Amino acid sequence: MTARVIFSADDFGLSESVNEAVERAHRDGVLTQASLMVAAPAAADAVRRARNLPGLKVGLHLVAIEGPAVLPHAAIPDLVDANGQFPSDQLRLGIDYYFRPRIRRQLAAEIRAQFQAFADTGLTLDHANAHKHMHLHPTVGAMMLRIGKEFGLPAIRIPAEPPRVMLRLGVKQGLGASLLYAWTELLRGQARRAGVRTNQHCFGLAWSGHMTADRVRSLMPYLPKKGLSEIYFHPATERDALLSRLMPDYEHEAELAALLDTGLLQATEN
């Protein structure tokens, strides 16, 4: 197995500044794929751009926390607030998704609705992952795989960032990072049993929102020599009001600059 690298963008459809960054990073930079939030405010604009970018691979960025749902509140009253938004409390959601059958039924309906909304765009489904890696929850991961297979889901992201690599880069993460890395094997096993492809490694967790060109360049020599590494970003052309509210400390424009660094392609070949 030889080393391969893909460059990904999350939150496609969140705002037009994100969509413009995805388009620029693919046309002029190294961006390989983007993950679409189908109920986000600028989803229609993202789909329009994607249709004009035949080389851009697009997948579903499943929202099961801190974001908009496809179904109305009346259909999933225990999942979202009156505005159709998932809450941000990851611990409470995790408990509800595991222990409350009524909520699990509503979650399954919403996941199906998001896959259907993606299918309705006419775009080819390249992959799926979840906002804030919520598919690491065994209930969410299992539903995403089971329902996704009905829509032809071929691949998912495993957010497995090797602690040893980050340590070599001077990032000391402690026991939590090692436990999370081990936990990703549960999702990998679910995907294997479902016959869905996965990456072997993933980068962007420890430096989430701060994947600057210097940092990415420093990472490239330490990428694992075997298997598929996915490096993911949150690019935008400017910090609009929505991004400032949701991700106030993220360096969106710097992450776009990193994706426009075509020298990274040569670095992957060395």
Secondary structure, 3 states (H helix, E strand, C coil): CCEEEEEEEEEECCCHHHHHHHHHHHHHCCCCEEEECCCCCCHHHHHHHHHCCCCCEEEEEECCCCCECCCCCCCCCCCCCCCCECCCCHHHHHHHHHHCHHHHHHHHHHHHHHHHHHHHCCCCEEEEEEHHHHHHCHHHHHHHHHHHHHCCCCEECCCCCCHHHHHHCCCCCCHHHHHHHHHHHHHHHHHHHHCCEECCEEECCCCCCCCCHHHHHHHHHHCCCCEEEEEEECCCCCCCHHHHHHCCCCCHHHHHHHHCCCHHHHHHHC
